Amino acid sequence: MGRRPPSRDRWRGCGAHSGGTTALMRLHHVRQLTSHGLSSPRTVAIAAGGAEDRDATGLILSPGWLDLHAHLRDPGFPEKETLTSGAASAAFGGFTHVVAMANTMPVTDKPDRVRELVARAADLPIRVSVVAAVSIGLEGRQLTDATGMKAAGAVALSDDGRHLLAAETLGRALRAAARAGLPVLIHAQSEHLGNGPDAEATAVAEALRSLAQAPGARLHIQHVSTRAAVDLISAAKRQGFAVTAEVTPHHLALTAGDVASLGPFGNVSPPLRSIDDRAAVREALDQGVIDVIATDHAPHEIAAKAAGANGFHGFETALAVLIGLGLDPAVLYRACVQRPREIIGQSVEDEWILIDPDREWTVDSSSFKSRGKNTPFDGRRVRGRIVMTVCRGQVIVERMLQRV
């Protein structure tokens, strides 16, 4: 494609978005990812911190992707991730905005803790939104101050990482969240049933019953992984319930049949499911029953993962995994750009990614910007990579893009 030879990837870290007047970069022969799919090649000018012309032949320009479900482990677990390392990892994966879960240490269960994280996130080169806990200590008993969390800057409430909310408690949480104007994000799994398909379906059914008793509430079901859960969500949507849902790249790409070869690196919650379940979540995504693709980025150090910790690194492999699945471009736009922002009431603010859909590379966890190297895709040959990431009108990642 006439690009210069490979060179060191360029990363502009904290503070990259500050200062100066944003100039327009002109990208020539680029296709745009839109709600209608891919455009024909054209010249597009974007706010990207420099008045330059670039040859983007064969590349795709998309608004920055938003990851609605990420664990940045900060504060409390610097051996797994920090805000800084997580932001770098997300940017190299094409995510200009990520939503951080509340299972930190201490738990993000007080307005002051939300304010602190919001203030720290303001200095990052990407946008990070904060989710507050539903219950104190994620213990599923005493509810947090939903209105106070909203005032402090939280975009949603979630006890993700724990599954202890009884139906009555979830009902109260949904009503409180509705008054505060926040969605509730839930990991649907009935603890007493383990982590099998029945546990997910039972929890989804219970959550939908609670939603029916909470006028004005909005419920988002995280990492849906089974056909039974899809059927329940589909029926609820047809009945007009304010429910949305997400699926992860790994539940779209892998199955329980992969676990034997992955060993402890195949441990994730919810677990990898059957071929039929995978087909069901893919169909639900294509049809819009599942609204969002979210990584559930859950970084761990190698020792913890080898000892059986649940969760996968998600940021730096998601794009290639999704391209490899051959998803319709309009579905990618809806699931990675549009619907995640609608769910938390956010907009795109001078956020762009430039994608080379044909660039082949081998996943090498040792090269991740994240501190978490726990990927089930290590060593896999994949196709599709970020060429440039722009956030707040500034280039923060750039890989081999030809100037003209």
N, C-alpha and C positions, 0 to 999 in steps of 0.2 A: 504493500500500500504506500510505498514511498516514504516510510518513516525512518528517522535516524536510528542508528544501531542502539541496542539496549544500553542503558546507563543507569546510574544510581537513581532509585526512586526518590522523588522530592517530597518532603514532608515539612509543612509549616505548622508548627505546634501552637501552644497557647499564646493568645494575643494576636494571632494571625488576622483576625477580623477587625482590628481596631485601626482607626485613623485613615485620613485621606479621602479623596473623592473617587468613587468607583467608576472606572472607565469600561467601555464596551469591548468585549472580545468577539471577533467575527469568526464563526465556524463555517467553513465552506464544504458543500457536498455532504452534509450531515442529515441523517434521518431522525425524526423526533418521535418519541414514545408519547402517545396521547390516549385519551379515553376511547378513541376510535381505532387504535392500533398504531402501526408505523406509517409515517408520512413518506412521501417520495423525497429524494435528496434535495436539499435546499441550503441557502445561506441563512444562518441564524445569528443574531447578535445577543450576547448575554452579558450581564454585569458580572465581571470576573477579575477586576483589579488590574487590568492592563489593556491598552488599546492595541491589540495585535490581531493578525489574521492567521488562522490555523487551518491546515488541510485535514478535514475530518472524513475523508472518503472511507466508506465502509463502517463508520461508527454510528452509534445511536446516542442521542441526547435525551435525557430524561430529567424531570424534576427530581431532586434528591429523594431517596427512599426513606421512609419512617419505619423504624422497628418498634412495634407496640409492646414488645415483651422482652426485656433484657435484664440480666442481673449483673450490675457493675461492682458488687461486693464492697462498696465503699460508702461508709466507713466499716472497718472491722476485719477485712480479709485481704490485706495487701499482697499476700503470696498468691492469690487467685487473680485479682484485678484491682485497679484503681480507676478513678475517674479519668485520669490522664491516659493510662494505657488503653482503657476501654474506648475512649474517644478516638485515639489513633487507629485502633483496630476497626472501629465502625467506619471511619472515613475511608480507609483502604478497601473496605467492603462495599462502599457506595451508600452508606447510611449517613445522611446529614442530620438526622434527628432520631434519637433513641429515647425510649421511655423506661426509666429505671425502677425496678421493683423495690419493695420495702423491706425485704428480708436481709437487712444489714445488721451490724452489731455496733451500737445499739440499734434496735428496730426503729424504723422511721414511723413512729407512732405518736409523735407530738408535733404541734405546729412549729415550735422552735427548730426541731430537727429538719423539717421540710424547708424552712427559711434558710438554714445553713447550707443545705444541699443546693437549693436554687441559687444562692449567692456564689457558691463554688462553681457551679455549672456555667455561670455567666462568663467565666474566664476561659472556657474551653473553645476550641476551634469549630466544634459542631454544637448543635442544640441538644440539650439533655433535659427532658421533662421528668418530674418526680411524681411517683405514686406513693401515697401514704397508706399505712396499714388500716385494715378494717377494724381490727381488735388490738387491744393493748398486748404487746409482746407476741403477737400472732397466736395467742392462746385460745382464741375463739370464744371468749367469755365477755369481758367488758369492752364495749365499743369505744372507738376513738372519737374525737370531736370532728365530725365531718365538715361542719361549717367553718371551724377554725382551720382545718387542713386546706380547704378551698381558699380561704383568705391568705394563707401562707404561701400559696402557689402550687399546690398539688393539682394534678390534672385528672386523677382517678383514685379509687380506693381498691386495695387488694391485699389479701393474706396469702398470695401465691407463695408456694414453698411449704405451706401447711394446709391441712384439709380438715380443720377442726370446727368449722362453723355448722352448728345445728340449724335445722330449718327455721326454728323460731328466731334464732339470732340473726340468720341471714335476712329474714323478713324485716327485722328492725333495722338492720344495716341498710337495706335497700330503701326503706322509707326515709332514713336519715340522709342518705346520699341523694335521694330525689330532692329533698328540701335544700340541700347544698348545691344542687346542680351538677353532681359528679356521677359518672358511671362506676359500677362495681365490676371488677374483673375477677373471675373465679377460676381456680384450678378444680375442675369437677371430678372428684374422686371420693367415694364413700369409704372412709377408713376401715370400717368393720368388714368390708368385702375385699380388701386387698387392692391390687392394681389391675385386675382383669377387666375385660370388656363390660361385665355386669356392674362393676364399681363405677365406671364412668357413666353408663346409661342411668343408673339409679341416682347418681348425684345430679346429673342434668335434669332429670325429671323433678327431683326435689327443688332444685333452684328455680325451675320454671313455675312450679306451684307457688313458691315464695314471691316470685315476680308478679304473679296474678293478683296477689294481695297487697301490692305496693304501687298505687297509682302514681304515674309520672316517673317511675324508676327506670333505669337503663341497665341491662345486664349484658356483660360480655363474657363469653365462655372461651377460656384459653385452651390452646393446643388440643383441639378436638382430634380424636384418633380412631373412632370406631363407627361402623355403619349404624349401630343402634342410636348413638348420640346424634349423628347426622339426621336420622329420621325424626327424632324428637324436635330438633331445632327447626327443621323444615316445616313440620306441622305447626309449631309455635309461630313461625313467621307468617304462615298462611292465615293464622288466627289474629294477626295484628300485634303480637307481642313485640315489645321494644327490646329485642335480643339480637346480639351480633356474635360472631364466632371467628376464631382464627385456627389456622393449621400451620405446622412448622415445615421447613424444607425437609427435615429428616423423616417426618412421617409421610411425606409425599414420595420420598426417594427410596427408603429402606423398609424392610419387613422383619418379622421375627426370625425369618430364615437367615438373616445376616448376623444374628447375635452370636452364634457359635464361633464364627471366624473372628469376630471382634473381641470376644472375651469381655473383660471389664469395661473396655472402651465402647461396648454396646449398651451399657446401663444408662437408662434415661427414664424419666417419669413425666407423662405416662410412657409405658414401654413401647417398643416397636411392635406393631400389630401384624395381623394376617394379610395375605395378598388381597383378600376381599375387602378388608377394612381400608387398605391403601387405595383401592379402586373407588371406594365410596367417598373418601375425603377428597380425592381428585375430582370426581364428578361433582361433588358439592361445591368445590371451589369454582369450577368452570361455570356452574349454574348460578352462582351468587348466593347460595345457601350459606357457605362459608365466605365471610367478607374479606378477611385479612390473611396475609402470610406474615408470620412473626417468627423470629429465630428461636426465642427462648434461650438466648445466649447465656450459658451457665458455665463460666470458666472455672477450671480446677487445675491445680498443679499436678504433675504426672504422678507423684506418690499417692495423692488422695484418690485420683482416678483409678490407679492400679489396685487400690484397696477397696474399690467398689462404689465410689461416690457416683451419684446420679447426675446426668447432665452433659451437654455437648457445647463446645465452642461453636458459635453460629455466625458471627459477623463476616469473617473473611472467606467463607465458602458458600454462603447462601446464593449469591448471584450466579455463580457457575453451576451450582446444583439445579437451580431453577431453569437456567437456559438449557441445561442438559435434558430436562423433562419435556421441552418443547411446548411450554405453556403459550397460549394465545397472548400476543402482546397487550391487547386490551385488558385481559385478565390481570396481567402483571401490573399494569397501570392502576387498575382499581384496587388490587390487593396490597400493593407496596407504596403507592403514592396517595391515592384519593381517600379510600375508606379509613385507613388508620388515622388520618388527620381529622376526618369528620367525627370519628368516635370521641376524640379528646378535644375537639373544638379548636384545632390549630390550622394554620395556613402555611403555604410555602413562601419563604422570604429569601429571595435571591439564592436559592439552593438548586444546584445542578449536578448531575453526574454524566460523564461521557463513558460509554461502554464500547469495548471491542468485542462483539459477540463471537468472533471467530478465533480469538487468540487462545491457543492451547497452552496449558501449563500443568505442572504436577503439584498437587497439594503437598506442602512441606510444613508441618506444624512448627518446626524450629524457626521458620522465617516469619511467623505470625507477629504482629505488633502487640497483640494481646499477651498477657501473662499466662492465660489458659491455653494449653496445647492439646486439649482433650477433644480431638475430632475423630469421628468414625470414618472420615474420608482421607485420612493420611495416606499418601502414596498414590492416590487415585489420579489418573490423567483426566483433566476436565477441560472445558471450553467456555470462554467468556470471562473478561476481566475488566476492572475499572482502569480507565486511562487517565481520567481527571475527576476530582471532586471539588466542588465549589460550595462554600457556605458563607452566608452573610456577604455575598458579593466578592469573596476572596478565594483564590485558588489555594487549597490546602493539601491536595495530593495531585501529583502529575507524573505520568509514566509515558515517556517516548511519544510525544505529539509533535508533528512536523509543522514548523513555522513556514509561512508562504509570503 
